[in-house]
Amino acid sequence: MKVALIQQQYHNNKQKTIEITTNMIKEASQNGANLIVLQELHQNEYFCQCEDTRFFEYAESFEDDINYWSKVAKESNVVLVTSLFEKRASGLYHNTAVVFEKDGSIAGKYRKMHIPDDPGFYEKFYFTPGDMGFEPIDTSVGRLGVLVCWDQWYPEAARIMALKGAEVLIYPTAIGYLECPKDKVDELCERENTPDEKRKMLNAWINIQRSHSIANGLPLISVNRVGSEKDYSGVLEGIKFWGHSFVCGAQGEFIATASSDKEEILYANIDLQQASEVRKIWPFLRDRRIEEYNCLLQRYCD
């Protein structure tokens, strides 16, 4: 499987951004990629930095967006993982990954299950937690365990995808450093923006995902944004997305890594058979003590 990760910045409007995305997809296809993964909410800015009802308008084009990316997948003859703002009904919205087959048909969808609510990441205002469960999506290139961003901090999500036969874990993502306001003191923002704290955050993000790869004996794809985006509320200056998209193998080894600040297409070759061989040597699934895991069904084991 030759994969391409499209690491991008937002280009001030939807039309320009998707035009650049489409050209990068065409280029990746021409270079032999048969699976292409886009970052979280790739059509627009990361609007969840503040709570503003006007951004719900972005979800009104959900059906048109599906038609557009369907055509792109078909024209480029690739399996395409997109990340869209879904309006399901009035007042009911999801952060939804839609996977297209090479012929443009929808192979499957995944609605983001874990929804954050933190400074600069106010997603609970916009998104209802997914109700489709953790179900791998069958495609012509393999069985894809598609999750989204905040899901990447939860080993339970990756484990369930693995137990249901996913052959690769995939995380479209939008994460970065909060940029502090220039005209006032924000202690939380300043505390989180020391060089040491930034290093810790980035390493934690990388290492938690590599641990999912190791614990489940699966390759993993993580694609993130780059560039700075403004907080329209003015509470913070904005977010500087840290890039660092990467692909790792079934033992957590890096296969390919992207820059911290550039738009780019990151290519990687993934050997699905390698994962099968790794699991024979490290049979973590065999040795699970499932009869002792009931506590996992509780919020906290008092």
ABEGO torsion letter per residue (X at the ends): XBBBBBBBBBAGBAAAAAAAAAAAAAAAAAAGBABBBBBBGAABBBAAABBBAAAAAAAAAAAAAAAAAAAAAAAAGBBBBBBBBBBABBGBBBBBBBBBBAAGBBAEBBBBABBBBBBGBBAAAABBBBAAEBBBBBBAAEBBBBBBGAAAABAAAAAAAAAAGBABBBBBBBBBBBBBBAABBBAAAAAAABAAAAAAAAAAAAAAAAAAAAAAGBBBBBBBBBEBBBBAAGABAEBBBAEGBBBBBAAGBBABBBBAABBBBBBBBBBAAAAAAAAAABBAAAABBAAAAAAAABABBX
